[in-house]
Amino acid sequence: MTNTILEIKHLKKSFGQNEVLKDISLTVKKGEVISIIGSSGSGKSTLLRSINLLEIPTDGEILYHGENVLEKGYNLTAYREKLGMVFQSFNLFNNLNVLENAVVAQTTVLKRDRSEAERIAKENLNKVGMTEQYWQAKPSQLSGGQKQRVAIARALSVNPELILFDEPTSALDPEMVGEVLKTMQDLAKSGLTMVIVTHEMEFARDVSDRVIFMDKGVIAEEGTPQQIFENPQEERTREFLQRFLG
C-alpha cells in the first residue's frame, strides 16, 4: 500500500498557442504539505486548476491512487469529491448563511443526511474559529479573513483526501492574512494533505515539507524549504527569492 495520493506525469496545458504548463511531473504523498511558489504567470494556478480538472490538461496523466483520471470513462465526480479547493476569491454563496455554505455540498453532492451534514459543518467551522455566533451571518457581513475561513471549513466538510489552496490570502487585507495562515498552519499540523500556491514566503518556509519553484510553465527547482530558501541551486530561483525576500 503506497502512500502516494496523486502522481502527475508530463502534464501540459495550452490555451491556443500559449503553452502555460510544459511537461510538469509531481508526486503528492499522504500527509504532505507542498507549497508552490513563483512569479505571476509561471503557471502555478493553472497547475492547481488542472489537477482538479477545472481546466482539462492538453496532455499528460493525473494518477489518483494509480488510476489515470483523464482516461475515458473514469468517474470524475468521485475524483473531484476527494479534492477540496480553496480559491483566492472565497467563492461562497452570498445568499446562504455561513452554516448553509458549509452544508450545501455535503447534502447535494455527497447526499449526506441533513443532520449529519450540519454536525460536520459545525465541527469544521469551530475548527477554523468560526464559532456559533457566526453561523447565521451572510458572507456580506463577514471580513475577508472570516470568509476565507468559512471557505476552508466548507472544503474540510466534504472529507477531502487532499486540499488545494490557490493563493488563499491574495485577496485579503494585510491584517487578515495572519488569521488565515494560522488556520492553515493548524491544519498542516493535523496531518492534512495540502498543496498550496502562495506568495507568503515565510509561511511556505515554515509549514511545507516540500517547496516547488515554478518558472515559465516548468518546475524549475524543488526541495525542502531549507534547500530552496537557504541554498537554491538554480539562478532563476535565486533571482526570484532575492526579489521577494529583498
C-alpha positions in Angstrom: 0.0 0.0 0.0 1.7 3.1 -1.2 1.0 6.5 0.5 1.1 8.3 -2.8 -2.2 10.0 -3.4 -1.5 11.8 -6.6 1.0 11.4 -9.3 1.2 13.9 -12.1 3.2 12.8 -15.2 4.2 15.1 -18.1 1.3 17.4 -17.7 0.8 20.1 -20.3 -1.8 22.8 -20.7 -2.1 25.2 -23.6 -4.6 28.0 -24.2 -4.5 28.3 -28.0 -0.8 28.9 -29.0 0.2 29.7 -25.4 1.7 26.7 -23.6 1.2 27.6 -19.9 2.3 24.2 -18.5 5.2 22.5 -20.1 5.8 18.9 -19.0 5.1 19.0 -15.3 5.7 15.9 -13.2 4.9 15.8 -9.5 4.0 13.4 -6.7 1.9 14.2 -3.7 2.1 11.8 -0.7 -0.4 11.5 2.1 0.1 14.0 4.9 2.5 16.1 2.8 2.3 19.9 2.7 3.6 21.2 -0.6 4.0 24.9 -1.4 4.2 26.1 -5.0 6.0 29.5 -5.4 6.9 31.5 -8.4 6.2 34.8 -10.3 2.8 35.7 -11.7 2.2 33.9 -14.9 4.5 31.0 -14.1 1.6 28.5 -14.3 1.0 27.9 -10.6 -2.7 28.5 -10.6 -3.2 26.7 -13.9 -1.5 23.7 -12.4 -3.9 23.6 -9.5 -6.9 24.1 -11.8 -5.6 21.3 -14.0 -5.2 19.0 -11.0 -8.9 19.3 -10.0 -9.9 19.5 -13.7 -11.4 23.0 -13.7 -9.0 23.1 -16.7 -8.6 20.0 -18.8 -4.9 19.3 -19.5 -3.8 19.2 -23.1 -1.5 16.3 -22.5 -0.1 14.0 -19.7 -1.6 11.9 -16.9 -3.0 12.6 -13.5 -2.9 9.3 -11.5 -5.1 9.2 -8.4 -4.2 6.2 -6.4 -2.6 4.8 -9.5 -5.6 5.3 -11.9 -5.4 7.9 -14.6 -8.4 10.3 -14.1 -8.1 11.6 -17.6 -8.9 8.3 -19.2 -12.3 8.0 -20.8 -14.9 6.5 -18.5 -13.2 7.5 -15.3 -15.6 8.7 -12.6 -14.6 12.3 -12.4 -17.3 13.2 -9.9 -15.9 10.8 -7.4 -12.4 12.1 -8.0 -13.4 15.8 -7.6 -15.2 14.9 -4.3 -11.8 13.8 -2.9 -10.2 17.1 -3.7 -11.1 20.2 -1.7 -10.3 23.6 -3.2 -9.9 27.0 -1.6 -9.9 29.9 -4.0 -8.5 33.4 -3.7 -11.9 34.9 -4.1 -13.7 32.7 -1.5 -16.5 31.6 -3.9 -19.1 31.5 -1.1 -22.8 31.5 -1.9 -23.8 35.1 -0.9 -27.5 34.2 -0.5 -26.7 31.4 2.1 -25.5 31.9 5.7 -22.2 30.6 7.0 -23.6 27.3 8.2 -25.5 26.6 4.9 -22.4 27.4 2.9 -20.6 24.6 4.8 -23.6 22.2 4.5 -24.8 22.5 0.9 -22.1 20.5 -0.9 -22.4 17.7 1.6 -26.2 17.3 1.1 -26.2 17.9 -2.7 -23.0 16.2 -3.8 -22.3 13.7 -1.1 -26.0 13.1 -0.5 -25.4 13.2 3.3 -28.2 13.3 5.7 -29.1 16.9 6.8 -28.4 16.4 10.5 -25.0 14.7 9.8 -24.0 17.4 7.4 -24.8 20.1 9.9 -22.8 18.3 12.6 -19.8 18.0 10.3 -20.1 21.6 9.2 -20.3 22.9 12.8 -17.3 20.9 13.8 -15.2 22.3 10.9 -16.4 25.8 11.4 -15.4 25.6 15.0 -12.1 24.2 14.0 -11.3 27.3 11.9 -12.5 29.7 14.6 -15.9 30.5 13.0 -17.9 29.6 16.1 -21.7 29.6 16.6 -22.0 33.4 16.8 -21.2 33.5 13.0 -23.4 30.6 11.7 -26.4 32.7 10.8 -24.4 35.5 9.2 -24.4 36.1 5.5 -21.0 36.4 3.7 -21.6 40.1 3.2 -21.5 40.6 7.0 -18.0 38.9 7.3 -14.5 40.2 6.8 -12.3 38.8 4.1 -10.4 36.6 6.6 -13.6 35.3 8.0 -15.0 34.4 4.5 -11.8 32.6 3.7 -12.0 30.6 7.0 -15.6 29.6 6.1 -14.3 28.6 2.6 -11.7 26.4 4.4 -14.4 24.9 6.7 -16.5 24.1 3.6 -13.6 22.4 1.9 -12.9 20.3 5.0 -16.6 19.3 5.4 -16.5 17.0 2.3 -13.7 15.0 3.9 -11.3 15.5 1.0 -8.1 13.5 0.8 -6.3 16.5 -0.4 -7.0 20.2 -0.3 -5.7 22.6 -3.0 -5.2 26.2 -1.9 -4.9 28.8 -4.7 -3.3 32.0 -3.3 -5.7 31.8 -0.3 -4.5 35.1 1.1 -4.0 37.2 -2.0 -7.4 38.9 -1.8 -7.1 39.7 1.9 -6.2 42.9 3.7 -2.8 42.6 5.4 -4.2 42.3 8.9 -6.5 39.4 7.8 -3.6 37.4 6.2 -2.3 36.2 9.6 -5.5 34.6 10.8 -5.9 32.6 7.6 -2.3 31.5 7.6 -2.7 30.5 11.2 -5.7 28.3 10.4 -3.8 26.7 7.5 -0.8 26.1 9.8 -3.0 24.3 12.3 -4.4 22.1 9.5 -0.9 21.3 8.4 0.0 20.2 11.9 -3.1 18.0 12.0 -1.8 15.9 9.1 -4.0 17.2 6.3 -2.5 16.7 2.8 -2.2 20.2 1.2 -0.9 21.7 -2.0 -0.7 25.5 -1.6 0.0 28.1 -4.3 1.2 31.1 -2.2 3.3 34.2 -2.3 3.7 34.1 1.5 7.4 33.0 1.6 7.7 32.8 5.4 4.6 30.6 5.6 6.0 28.4 2.8 9.3 28.1 4.6 7.8 27.3 8.0 4.9 25.0 7.1 5.9 23.0 4.0 7.5 19.6 3.7 8.5 20.5 0.1 8.7 23.7 -1.9 8.3 23.8 -5.6 9.5 26.8 -7.6 7.8 27.2 -10.9 9.0 29.4 -13.7 7.6 29.9 -17.2 5.5 26.8 -17.0 8.0 24.3 -15.7 9.1 23.2 -12.2 12.5 24.9 -12.2 13.5 23.6 -8.8 12.0 21.6 -5.9 13.3 20.6 -2.5 12.9 21.0 1.3 12.2 24.6 2.5 15.8 24.7 3.7 17.2 23.7 0.3 15.1 26.2 -1.6 15.3 29.2 0.7 18.8 28.8 2.0 20.7 27.1 -0.8 18.8 27.4 -4.1 20.7 25.7 -7.0 19.1 27.5 -9.9 19.9 31.0 -10.8 16.3 31.8 -11.5 15.2 30.6 -8.1 17.8 32.8 -6.5 16.7 35.8 -8.5 13.0 35.2 -7.6 13.8 34.9 -3.9 16.0 37.9 -3.9 13.2 39.9 -5.4 10.8 38.6 -2.9 12.8 38.4 0.3 14.9 41.6 -0.5 
